[in-house]
Amino acid sequence: MAAKINKVVLAYSGGLDTSVILKWLIETYDCEVVTFSAAIGQEDDLEEIKDNAHKTGASQAYIEDLCEEFVNDYVFAAFRANAIYEGQYLLGTSLARPLIAKRQIEIAHLEKADAVSHGATGKGNDQVRFELGYLAHDPGIKIIAPWREWDLNSRTALMDFAARHGIAVQATHDKPYSTDSNLLHISYEGGILEDPWAEAPEDIFTLTVSPKQAPDKPEIVELTFQSGNPVRLNGNDLSPANMLRALNTLGGKHGIGRVDLVENRFVGMKSRGVYETPGGTILRAAHLAMESITLDREVVHLRDSLIPKYAQLVYNGFWFAPEMQLLQNMIDMTQQNVSGTVRLELYKGNCRILGRKSDRSLYREDFATFEDDQVYNQKDAEGFIRLNALRLRIQKLIEK
């Protein structure tokens, strides 16, 4: 017997899973369901999503544009840290979930709902990300995770359920993979991609052209940073969301940002995912180049040692944890002087740094030059080397 629930706020994408969940919640809990759809850059027809939510039984359908908040407060924060999970994944889905969870709880409070629900499976990371976000903002909220309760244990079963209930969905038996998209990326998982040996079919890609089909002429762009954030592209000031949109267009045109990886999920299994992150790939390369002339060596090395931990916290859903706040504060302190302009070449899947300049640059040509200089006495290096070699010499003397 299902617990008594009066009203649920459902994180609703309008896709197969959440469309079925909306009807299932009404049937199973005999409750009112309010849907919440966050517009964070996915290319969906939001009015159609709202209409389908009402047709499927939602009493109210919230749709909110969170693009600027998503990019400014989440994406740019992570890119100031150069966050990357297991050397490849730029955390597109991971960064969106805490924002959605936070706003979903706020709507639950507005609606006086006693429960929230999501469409994440019991095998995936998103269930953890959503629910850690919920509980961080409302420790007493009831959470309904249908994938952990129902007997619809496959996407084929979901499609059959949708057909029986007249629910319109885009997934088909021919293309049953799961996708998630926002301004930072689009991901593809499941179905035909579950064999890690099988090549991802070209027709799944939507943000990027194949590098083979990209223009034969390279494109030069300039990206200007202020305190670690990109603020100007080719001389034009852009808001955070518009900046990422523009970089996505450029990267997509040149086939930049495709990743095919097998990653380690928080719940313990390995998962194959295919990702397109065109703008983020350009942004990370440019940010690293900007830091190379504006950050102190020891600051860079200390910060770099923390990137795996930062990325792990984001990936595992601990965005609102105290250790995450501590890390973010430290990262942001490192970014105060990360300002200037980077010049890049985009060409057939590659993003190459051509130059970087900054008023806060620590690079001094008069020190680094191989030509004659008046500021560096090369003889000083002898004592430096002998002091650093002292413990090595002593170790060898002991061995003898």
N, C-alpha and C positions, 0 to 999 in steps of 0.2 A: 504494500500500500504506500503510495507516494506521500511524502510529508505535505502538510497543508501550506500552500503558497498562494498569496493573494495577487501579487503583481511582480512580474519579472521584467528587467531591462536586459534585452539581448543585444550583444555586439553582432550586428547584422551587415553582411557584405552583399547579400542578394545572390550569392553563389549557391551551389548545390547543397552544401552542408547546412548553412544557416537558414536556407529556405525550408528545408525539411525540418530543422530544429524548431522553427517558429510554429509550424503546424503540430509537431510532436509535443511541444510544451503545453499548448492549449489542450490537446487531447489527454495528455498524461496527468497534468496537474490541475486541469479545469480552472485555469487562472487567466488573468489579463496579461497580455504581453505587449510591452513597448519596445520598439526597435531603435537602435542607435547606430547610425552609419557615419563614420568619420571620413570626410573628404580630405585625403592627404596626398593627392596627386594621381590616384588610379584613374585610368581612362574609362570610367563607367558612366552610364547615363543615370545620374542621380535621381532625376524625376521618375524614371522607370523603376529604380530600386524602391523609391517611396511608394509608388503605385502598387508594385508587386507585394510589398510588405502589407499594405492595407488589404489587398485581395486575398492574401494568405491568412489574414485574421488579426493583424496587429491593431491595437486600439489607437496607437499613435506612433508616428515614425519620425524620429529626429534625424536630420541630416545637417551636419555642421562642417564648415570649411576650416580645417585646422592646419592648412598648408604652411603658413608663415610660422606658426608656433612649432610645428614639427621640425622644420628645417632650422630655425634659429635656436631653439632650446634643446633639441635632441641631436639632429644630424651634425650641425656645426660644433656642438659641444664634443661629440665623439671624434670629429675630424681634427679638432685642436689637439686631441690626444693621439692622432694617427692610428686610431683603434682598428685592428684587423684580427679576426679570429682564425687561428691555425694557419696564419700566413697568407690567406686568400680571401676570406669572406668579409665584406665590408658592412655586415650587420644590418642590412636593409630592413628585414622583418623585425629583428630584435629591437631596433630603435623605435619602431612604431608602436609596439605593444604597450609600453608603459603610458604613453600619452593617451591611447584609446582607453586603457583601464581606468586612468585617473578621471577622464571626462565621463566615462560610463557610471562611475560611482557618484559623480556630481549630479548626473541626470537621475540616478536612482533616488538620491536625496530629494531632488525637486519633485519627483513623481511619488514620493513616499512608498517606493517599492521595497519589498522585503527580501528580494533576491536579484542576482545578476546571473547571466548565462553567456556562454561562448561556444564557438564551433570547433575548438581545438580537440584533436584526438588524444586518446590516452597513451599514445606512443610518442608524442611529439614534445617539442620544447615550449610551444605556445601556451599550453595549459598552465605551465609553471609561470611563465611571464605574466599572463593575464591574472592569475590568482594571487601571485605575490603582490602585484599592483593593487588588486582589490583590497587585500587584507592590510596593506600598508596605509590605506586611506580610510578603511572602515573595518576594524577588527571583528565586528559582529555580523557582517553581511553574510547571507546564505548564498552559496554558490551551486549552480546546477551545471554539471558537465555531462551533457547527453551521451557523448562517446564512451563515458565510463558507466553508463546506466542501461542504455538500450540494447536491443539485439540486432540492430542494423549495422552489422560489423564489416561492411565493405561499401565502396562507392557504387558498386553495381546494385546493392540492396537499396542504397539511397535513391538512385535513379529510378528504380522500380517503385519505391514509395512515392516519389514525386509524380510519376506517371499516374499512379492510382488516385492521387489527390488533386490532379490537374494543376500541379505547380510547374511553372515555366522556368527551366534552368538551361544554362549554356553547355554544361558538360555532356559528353556523349560517350557511348561504349567504345568508339574508335579512338577518342582522345580523352582518356579518363584522368590525366594528370592534374595535380592540384597546383594552382598558381596563387601568388600573393604579390600585389604591386602597390607601389607608392612613389613619391617623387624621387626617392633614392634608388630604387631598383625594381626589378620583377624577378620572382623566383618560380622555378618549375620543379615539382617533385611527384613521385608516384607513377603508377601505370607503366608506360613503356620505358620510363627512366630508371626503374628499379633494378635493372641489370647494369651493373657498373661497367661492363665491357661494351655495352651497346652505345653507339654514338647518338648523341642527341640530334633528332631530326631538325633540319634547317628551318622547317616551317613553324617551329614553336617560337622562334625569336621574334620579338615585336619592337624592341627599343633600338636594336642595332642591325645594320646591314652586315652581311658576311664581309670580313676583311678582304676576301678575294674580290668582292664586288664594290669595295669602297673606291672613292676617287683616286685616280692615278697621280694627282697633284697634291702635295702636302699642304696643310693649312697652318698658318702661324697665328697664335693667339697670345694675348697678354692678360694676366690675371693679377690684380692688385689686392693685397691683404692689409688689414688693419687689426692689430692685436690678435692675430691668428685666424681671423675670419675673412673670407673673400668678400670684397665690397664693390669691385669695379672689374668689368670685363671689356677689354679693348677700348678702354676710356669711358665706358658707360656705367654710371652708378645703377645698381640693381638691388632690389630687396632680396632677402635670403631665398625665398621660394622662386622668384624669377631668375635668380642667379643659377640655381640648380636646374631649372627648366632649360635655360640657355646652354649650360654645360652638357646636359643630356642630349640636346639637339646636335651639338657639335660632336660629341663622342659617338652618338648613334650613327651619324653620317659617315664617320670614319671607321666604324667597326670596332670601337674601343669598349672594353669593360665586360667581355664575356668570360665567365668562369665556370668550370665544370669540376666539382670536387666531391669527395666522400668525407663528410665531417663527423665528428664525435658529438652526438647529442648528449644533453645533460642527463637524460633518463637512462643512458647507458649503452644504447645501440649506435651503430654507424648508419649514416643516411647519405644517399647520393642526391645532390642538388645541383641544378644548373641555374646560373644567375646572370643577369645583365645589369651592370652598374656603370653606365657610361660617364655620367657627370662626376660621380664619386671617384672614379678611377683617375680622372684628370685632376680633380681637386686634391686628392691625397698626394699625387706626384708633385704638384705645384707647391703644396704646403711644406712638404719635406725639403724642397729646394729653397723655399723662403727661410726655413729654420736653419739651413746649413750655413747661412751667413749672419744670422741674428742671434743664435743661441750659443751660450758658453758650452765648451766641451763637456764639462762634468755635469752640467744641467741636462744636456742631451743624453748622456749615458745613463744617468739616473732615471730620467723620464722613460727612455727606451726600455729599461729593465722592468718598468711597470705596465707597459703596453699589453703584454699577455694577460695580466691580472685584470686590467681595465676591461679588455675585450671579453674575458671570461665572465665578468660580472654582468656586462650588458647581455651577452648571449644567454646566460642562465637566468636572467630576469630580475637581477638585484639592483635595478636602476635607482630605487628609492631607499636603498640600504645606507646606513651611516658610513660604511667604508667607501661606498661609491661617492658620497658627498665629499669625503676627505680627499679622495683621489682627484675629483674634479676641481676642487679648490686649488690643489697643488698644481695640476695641469694648467689651469688658467693663470696662475702666477707666472708660469714659464712663458706665457704668450704675450706679455706686455710689450715686448720689443719686436714681435714677429710682424713687422710691417714693411711693405715694399712691393715690388712688382717682379713677376716671373714671366719669362717668355718661353712658350712651348711650341713644338711642332707635332701636329696630329697627322698620322699617316698609316693607313691600312692596319688598324688594330694596335698601333704603337703610339705612345705618348712620350715624347723626348724633350728633355729640358735643353733649351738653347742658351738661356742666360737668366741672371737674377741680379737685382739691385735694391739697395735700401739705405735710407738715411741713418738707420741704426745698425749698419753692417759692422761686424767685428773683423771682417776680412780686410787686411792691410796689405796692399800690393808691395809697399816698401819693405815689409817684413818677409813676404812670401817669395819675392822675386829670386830667380836664379842668376840675375845679373848683379853687377856690383852694387852694394848698398852701404849705408852709413849707420844703420840702426841695429844690426845684428852681428855680434862677434862670434864667428863659427868656432873659435877656440873654446868658447864657453861650453860647447857640447861635450868636450872631453871629460870634464869633471862630472857633468850630469850623468854621462854613461857609466863612469867608474863607480859613482855612488849607487846607481841602480843595479850595478853588477855585483856589489859587495856581498850580498847574501848568496848569490850564485857561486861566487868564488869560495866563500867559506864552506858551503855545502860540498864542493868538489874537494877541498882540502881535507875535510872529514873523511870522505870516501877513500882518499889515498892513504 
